[in-house]
Amino acid sequence: MRVLIALDWSEQAFAAVREASYLYDLHEVILVHGIDLGMFQYPIVAEVSSMQGYDEFRDAMKKAGEQLLDHTTTLLPTEGVSITRVCEFAKPASLILDKARDLRPELIVLGARGRGRVGEFVLGSVSHRVALHADCTTLIVKEREGPVKRVTVAVEGHEDAERIKSWLLAHPFRNPVDLTIISVVRPIPATDPFSLFPLQDWTGIAVRSAEDLVKHLAASVMNNRYTVGTQVSVGDPTDILTERAKSADLLIIGSHGRKGLERFLLGSISHALLHQVPCPVLMVR
């Protein structure tokens, strides 16, 4: 697999490197570290501010970045892996997205420091921006990393299911895993205008449709790599999936193919889960 791994000095970033090695056979790895100098990103700013030792400061930051890549290389398999190193002065998220567009990895891997949803919105973060704007599948690692045995797969509809099926069959995990494919039906609240329409047993119809969806996906991916179970629940999807993910080693979700600002403004269950679940999240595109 061709993987781009985004790096900083956080433990979550190193956990993300190890998680990628647990999950997949890595054949080509692109290590990317963006050195953010803030307002001193450009020499003219340093000149105007009369900053002493600007060149030494840049050199020290560059050297630290190279040391980071050196250390990360020791965490990767020693044989059969081609490694490309990128260490540049740039905003990290912009550099990651630019390199992903240029080099076209199958997967972007990065750590997230586990800020709450409000913190992510106000402060921003590399993981948040990459998850929103990347064109390929993204693996976000926060609190937990280790061998993966139990995987929860959340599907909302046929588009989700087809995308996730294609990924699972094209990119099998290194070791066999137990998949639980779950779909959550959100009941129409009594106060919702749609509840006034003469729909008989809408929830029952939706549950039966969801059962067909998860069973079809299970049959499509079941092989010697995947032992598959299914589950359909009724309630709030974010709450149910967050609780389910507490006992999982990995949560797989879809992105619905939304782009940029539209995805951010509309929000989604996927967006909420990225912020709330403790286990690694694989967002399939």
N, C-alpha and C positions, 0 to 999 in steps of 0.2 A: 504494500500500500504506500502511496505517496502522501506524506503527512507534513503539514506545516505546524510547528510548535512555537508558540509565542512565549517569550521568556522575560522575567525580571528576577529580582533576588528574593522573592517571597517563597515561603514553603509551599504555598498552593501551586506555584509554577513548577517546582520540582516534583510535587505529587502528580501533576498533570503529565509530566514526562514519563513517570513510572506507570501511570494508568494506561497510557497509550501502548506501552510495551506489554502490559498484562493483557490488553484487549486484542491486539492485532499483530500479525507478522509485518514488521516494518521493513520495507525495502529501500525507500528513499525518504530521508528526513530533512526538512528545511528548518533550521533554527533561526529565529528572528528576534532580535533585541533592538528596540528603538530607544535611543538615548535622548531623553527630553531635558533640555537645558532651560526650559521655561523662557523667560524674557531674554535670556542670554543665548538663545538659539542662533542668533545671527551676529556676526562680528561687529556690524555697525552699531548695534545696541550697546555692546561692551565698550566700544570706542567713545560713544556719547556719554556713557556713565563713568568713563575713566576707570573701568574695573582693572585693578592690578592683577597680573598673573593670569590673564584670560586664556592665553595659549596653553599654559601649564594645566589650567583647569580642564580645558577640552581634552588634552592629552591624557590626563588622569581618568576622566570619565570614559574615554575610548578604551584605555587599558583595562579598566574594570569590566567593561562590556565584553571584551575579548576573554577575560578570565571567567566570566559567567558562561560563555560558550564552551570554553575548555572544560569547566566543571560539568556542564550538562552532557557533554559527549561521553563522560565516564558513566553516566546513568543509562546509556543506550546499549543495545546488544553490540558485542565487539565484532561479530562476523555477519556478512551478508547485508550490511546497511550502508548505503551511500549517504553522506552527510554534506549538506550545503549550509554555509554559515553566512548570516546577514547581520551586521552590526553597524548601524548608521545613526547619524544625528537626525532625529525626526520624532514627531508625535507618535507614540507606540501604536495606537489604534489605526491611524492613517497608514503607517508603514506596513502593518499586518495586512490590512485590506488591499493595499496596492500590490504587495508581493503575492498575495493570493490570486489577484486578478492576472498578474503577469505569469506566475509559475503554475497555476491551476492544480493545486493539491486536491486530493479526494476528501481530505479531512483537515480541519483546523483544530488544534488542541491548545487550550489555555486554562490557567487557573483563575479563580475568582476569590476575592477575599471575604466573601460572605456578608457584605453590607446588606442592610435591610432595604426594602423597596424605596422608602423615602430617600435614604442616603444615595441610592443609585440614581434617582431622578435629579437630586440637587447637585451632587458632586460629580456625577458621571463616572464611568470607569471604562477601562480598556475592554474587559470581558463583555460588559453591557453593550457597548457600541458594536463590537465585532459580531456578537450574537444577533443584533438587529440587522446588520447590513451585509454580512458575508453572503456570498453566492453559493457556497458549498456547505456540506454537513459540518457541524461544529460540536466539539466535545468540551463541556465546561466542568471543571473539577473544583470542588470546594473543600468540604470537611473530611471526606472519606476517599481513600484510594486503596486498592488491593485486588487480589484475584477476584474475578467476577464469576459468580455461580447463579445468582438469581437476578433476573432482568424483568422489569415491568415495562410493557409496551402499551402506551396510551394512544387510542385511535378515536377520532371524532367522526370520520366519514370515509367514503370510498377513496377520495383523493389522498387522504392521510394513509389509508391502508395500502394503496398501490405504491406510494412512495417508500413507505417503510419496508414493504415486501421486497421491492427491488434492491434496497440497501442491504437487507439481511442476507439475501441470496448472493449478491455480488461481493459482499464484504463479510465473510463468516468470521466469527471470533476464533481466537487461537485455540480455545478449549471449549468443549461442550457446555452449554448453559441451559437452565430451566427458564423458559419464557412464560410469563403470564400476560396475555393480551386482554386488556380491559377497556371497556367503553362505558362512559357515564352518561346517562340520560338526565337532562335537566327538566324537571316538571314545569309546566306553565303556571306561574303564580295566579292566584284567584284575582289579583288586582291588575293583571296584564290584560290589555285590550283584546289580545288574541283569544283569551279564555271565553269571550262572549260568542265566538263562532261555534256553530253546532258541530264540533268535532267529537265524535264518540270515542271515549277511552283513548285519547291522544297518547297518554303515557304508555299504555299497554301496547299500542301499535309501534311506538318508538322503541320500546324494549325488545319486541320481537325482531324489528329491523336491526337493532344493535347486536342481538344474538346471532343473526345470520351473518353480519359483518365480521364479528370476531371469529366465528367458526370457519368461515371461508378463508380468512387470513391465516388461521392456525393450520388448516389443511395445506395451504400453499407453501408454508415454510417448514413444516415438520420434516425433519430428516435426522441423520445420525449426529448432527451438531446441535439440534434444538429439540428439547422435550417441551411440549407446549400445553398450557392450560388456558382456559378462557374465563372471563368474569364480566358480567354486566350489572351495573349498580344504578340506582336512582338517587339523585341529590345534586349537591354542588360539586362540579367536576374538580375544581381546585382543591377543595377540602378533602375529597375522597382520594384523589391521586397523591396529594401530599402525605396523607396518612399511609397509603399503600407503599409509597416510596421509602418510608422509614425502615421497612424490612427488606428492601431491595439493595443490590449492589450497583445497579445502574437503572436509570429511567430513560426510555426512548420516547421522544415526542416528535410531532411534525411541526412544520413552520407555516403551513398553508400557502407557501409560495408568495406571501405578501412582500412588497418591496419598500424599503426606506421609510419615508415619512408616513405612508399609509399604514404600514404595520405598526409603527409606534403610536399613531393617533388612535387607531381602532382598538389596540390592545388585543390580548388573546389569553386563553388559558395557558398556552405555552409560555408566554411572557411572564405570567404570574408564577408558574412552576419553577422557572429559572431562578427566581429570587427566593423561593421558599423551601425547596427540598434540600436535604443535606447530602444526598448521594450524587455522584456524577450524573450529568444530563447530556444525552446525545440528541441534538436537534437535527433531524434529517431533512435535507432539502433535495 
